[in-house]
Amino acid sequence: MKVATVGATSDVGFYIADERGYLQEEGLGISFERVQSGPQMIPFLASGQLDVAGGSTSGALYSAVQRDIPLRIVADKGSHRPGFTFAYVLVRKDLVDGGQVKGWADLKGKKVAISSTDNSGEVFVDKTMRSVGLTIKDVDNPILGYPDQGAAFLNKAIDAAQTIEPFATQWVERGLAVTMPDKDKVYPNYQAAVLMYGPKFVAERPEVGKKLMVAYLRGVRDYNLAMTKGKDKEAVIQTMIKYSTVKDRALYDKIGEPGLNPDGLPYEDDLAYQQDFFISRGYQKEKLDLKTVLDHQFVNYALDRLGKYSG
């Protein structure tokens, strides 16, 4: 079974499931396939070269479903939940120190970098600007990958950026940027990424998909217990160091961790909100009935076996 990852800490559910033998207990073998970005996963999922992948929703994703590529969104893969943060907007420190940026409204007309168009990160910037009566149209959005944003802050090529960990903490630690206020409150229930099953996987091996969800949610629950209760926290951090691209142990004491729903399901209201954004920006022509892409059978099976998370 081939599972795509980008090496992010939000892949931790799979990392723990592999490290602690939860996959093996379900009789499953797994191969982690490293890819560079979520959009790269879609054609591989569609063709059956990948079975499982996690990534942002997009107009391109929903349009692919409308073109009879029946990908399925099966679970949460990264979100804003109480005590957890996935995405941030950082602003250049000199602009804050100089008083040019005191709040969201002061970003009007400034260069706010995003990693790409047509993804949940672009939605995030739009939603934050709407908190002060503006939209993404009121800022300039240069396209800049997360790893390249630090140099852009240093060179004053950008004023702000939508980013994720560990980059957010790294840029703040280096004195290049500061986090905008209300990072946890300006966009609650934000669905940054989802877990997707490919059409061949769903059609030909649904029982494997159900067992995989059991192992995955066991891993996600261990992660939640570690981060909220401290249970085996060091062991979980060591697992993330082993599997993810974040290798610096000291960073784990500073970075914010992504939310992962221990009961599996994504925030469907926010997925609907994001779809409306994609249509408004022209990334998607026609509205998709989300019931055709959201598939709860896998999470439902896992919850029948595991019960609801009690924390």
ZAMARGU-4260 file (C-alpha; in steps of 0.2 Angstrom, whole numbers, plus 5000, padded with zeros to 4 digits):
<rodrens>
0) 5000/5000/5000 | 5007/5017/4995 | 5004/5032/5005 | 5011/5049/5000 | 5018/5061/5012
5) 5027/5077/5011 | 5037/5074/5027 | 5027/5086/5037 | 5023/5084/5056 | 5004/5083/5051
10) 5008/5065/5044 | 5011/5060/5062 | 4996/5048/5062 | 5004/5037/5049 | 5021/5038/5057
15) 5015/5033/5074 | 5004/5019/5066 | 5020/5012/5058 | 5032/5014/5072 | 5020/5007/5085
20) 5015/4992/5075 | 4997/4997/5073 | 4997/4994/5054 | 5005/4977/5056 | 4991/4973/5069
25) 4979/4976/5055 | 4989/4965/5043 | 4995/4980/5033 | 5011/4984/5024 | 5015/5002/5020
30) 5027/5011/5008 | 5029/5030/5011 | 5031/5039/4995 | 5039/5056/4997 | 5031/5070/4986
35) 5034/5088/4985 | 5016/5095/4986 | 4998/5091/4987 | 4994/5095/4969 | 5007/5083/4963
40) 4998/5069/4972 | 4981/5070/4962 | 4986/5062/4946 | 4995/5048/4955 | 4980/5045/4966
45) 4969/5045/4950 | 4980/5032/4941 | 4982/5021/4956 | 5000/5024/4957 | 4996/5030/4975
50) 4983/5023/4986 | 4982/5037/5000 | 4988/5055/5001 | 4985/5070/5012 | 4984/5088/5005
55) 4974/5104/5003 | 4958/5105/4994 | 4957/5115/4979 | 4946/5120/4964 | 4957/5108/4954
60) 4954/5094/4965 | 4935/5096/4965 | 4936/5099/4946 | 4945/5082/4944 | 4931/5074/4954
65) 4918/5082/4942 | 4928/5075/4927 | 4924/5057/4934 | 4940/5055/4944 | 4932/5048/4959
70) 4944/5053/4973 | 4937/5052/4990 | 4940/5064/5005 | 4940/5052/5020 | 4947/5061/5035
75) 4955/5076/5043 | 4973/5078/5039 | 4977/5095/5047 | 4966/5109/5055 | 4964/5122/5068
80) 4958/5114/5084 | 4958/5120/5102 | 4976/5121/5107 | 4983/5117/5089 | 4987/5128/5075
85) 4991/5123/5057 | 4993/5140/5047 | 5000/5157/5051 | 5002/5174/5044 | 5019/5182/5048
90) 5023/5200/5045 | 5041/5207/5043 | 5047/5213/5060 | 5054/5230/5055 | 5036/5234/5049
95) 5029/5230/5066 | 5043/5239/5076 | 5041/5254/5065 | 5022/5255/5068 | 5017/5252/5050
100) 5008/5236/5054 | 4998/5235/5070 | 4984/5224/5064 | 4976/5215/5049 | 4969/5231/5041
105) 4987/5238/5040 | 4991/5224/5027 | 4980/5232/5014 | 4991/5235/4998 | 5006/5226/5005
110) 5014/5210/4998 | 5008/5195/5007 | 5016/5179/5000 | 5007/5163/4998 | 5014/5146/4993
115) 5003/5144/4978 | 4986/5149/4972 | 4971/5138/4972 | 4974/5130/4989 | 4968/5131/5007
120) 4982/5143/5011 | 4975/5156/4999 | 4958/5154/5007 | 4967/5157/5024 | 4973/5174/5019
125) 4956/5179/5012 | 4948/5174/5028 | 4960/5183/5039 | 4958/5199/5028 | 4939/5197/5029
130) 4940/5199/5048 | 4943/5217/5045 | 4931/5220/5031 | 4944/5217/5017 | 4948/5202/5005
135) 4963/5194/4997 | 4960/5206/4983 | 4966/5220/4994 | 4984/5213/4996 | 4997/5208/4983
140) 5001/5189/4983 | 5018/5185/4976 | 5020/5166/4975 | 5034/5160/4986 | 5037/5142/4993
145) 5038/5141/5012 | 5057/5137/5013 | 5060/5153/5002 | 5051/5165/5013 | 5064/5168/5026
150) 5076/5175/5013 | 5062/5186/5006 | 5059/5193/5023 | 5077/5196/5025 | 5079/5205/5009
155) 5062/5215/5012 | 5055/5207/4996 | 5039/5203/5005 | 5029/5212/5019 | 5020/5197/5026
160) 5017/5178/5022 | 5005/5164/5025 | 5016/5150/5031 | 5016/5134/5042 | 5028/5126/5054
165) 5042/5124/5057 | 5045/5139/5045 | 5034/5151/5056 | 5045/5148/5072 | 5061/5148/5062
170) 5058/5166/5054 | 5052/5172/5071 | 5067/5165/5080 | 5079/5173/5068 | 5071/5190/5071
175) 5064/5192/5053 | 5045/5192/5057 | 5032/5191/5070 | 5016/5182/5071 | 5000/5192/5067
180) 4989/5193/5083 | 4974/5181/5086 | 4982/5167/5076 | 4971/5154/5084 | 4955/5165/5084
185) 4954/5173/5067 | 4950/5157/5058 | 4943/5144/5070 | 4939/5127/5062 | 4950/5129/5048
190) 4952/5114/5037 | 4970/5115/5030 | 4972/5098/5023 | 4962/5082/5021 | 4966/5063/5019
195) 4961/5056/5002 | 4959/5039/4995 | 4962/5035/4977 | 4947/5028/4966 | 4955/5011/4963
200) 4959/5009/4982 | 4941/5013/4987 | 4934/5002/4973 | 4945/4987/4974 | 4951/4987/4992
205) 4938/4995/5003 | 4942/4983/5018 | 4960/4988/5017 | 4955/5006/5018 | 4944/5003/5033
210) 4959/4994/5042 | 4971/5008/5038 | 4959/5021/5045 | 4959/5011/5062 | 4978/5011/5062
215) 4979/5029/5057 | 4966/5035/5070 | 4976/5025/5084 | 4991/5035/5079 | 4982/5052/5079
220) 4975/5048/5096 | 4992/5044/5103 | 4998/5061/5095 | 4983/5070/5104 | 4987/5062/5120
225) 5005/5067/5119 | 5002/5085/5115 | 4987/5088/5127 | 4991/5077/5141 | 5010/5074/5139
230) 5007/5055/5138 | 5023/5047/5130 | 5027/5065/5122 | 5045/5062/5120 | 5042/5046/5111
235) 5030/5054/5099 | 5042/5068/5096 | 5056/5056/5092 | 5045/5047/5080 | 5041/5064/5071
240) 5060/5067/5071 | 5063/5050/5063 | 5050/5051/5049 | 5047/5070/5046 | 5059/5083/5038
245) 5059/5092/5055 | 5075/5085/5063 | 5079/5098/5076 | 5074/5092/5093 | 5074/5109/5100
250) 5061/5116/5088 | 5048/5104/5095 | 5048/5114/5111 | 5044/5130/5101 | 5033/5126/5086
255) 5014/5125/5086 | 5008/5108/5081 | 4994/5105/5068 | 4977/5099/5074 | 4972/5082/5069
260) 4954/5076/5074 | 4955/5060/5084 | 4938/5055/5078 | 4943/5057/5060 | 4931/5068/5051
265) 4935/5085/5043 | 4926/5101/5046 | 4913/5100/5032 | 4906/5117/5034 | 4924/5124/5031
270) 4926/5113/5015 | 4910/5120/5008 | 4916/5138/5012 | 4933/5134/5003 | 4923/5128/4988
275) 4914/5144/4987 | 4931/5153/4987 | 4938/5142/4973 | 4923/5146/4963 | 4923/5165/4966
280) 4942/5165/4960 | 4938/5155/4945 | 4948/5139/4949 | 4932/5129/4948 | 4918/5132/4936
285) 4903/5123/4944 | 4899/5119/4962 | 4901/5101/4967 | 4890/5092/4979 | 4902/5088/4993
290) 4892/5072/4997 | 4899/5064/4981 | 4917/5067/4987 | 4916/5065/5006 | 4916/5046/5011
295) 4913/5042/5029 | 4912/5024/5028 | 4931/5022/5033 | 4930/5033/5048 | 4913/5025/5053
300) 4921/5008/5053 | 4936/5014/5064 | 4924/5022/5076 | 4914/5007/5077 | 4929/4997/5082
305) 4938/5011/5093 | 4924/5021/5100 | 4924/5039/5101 | 4939/5048/5108 | 4938/5052/5126
310) 4955/5061/5129
</rodrens>
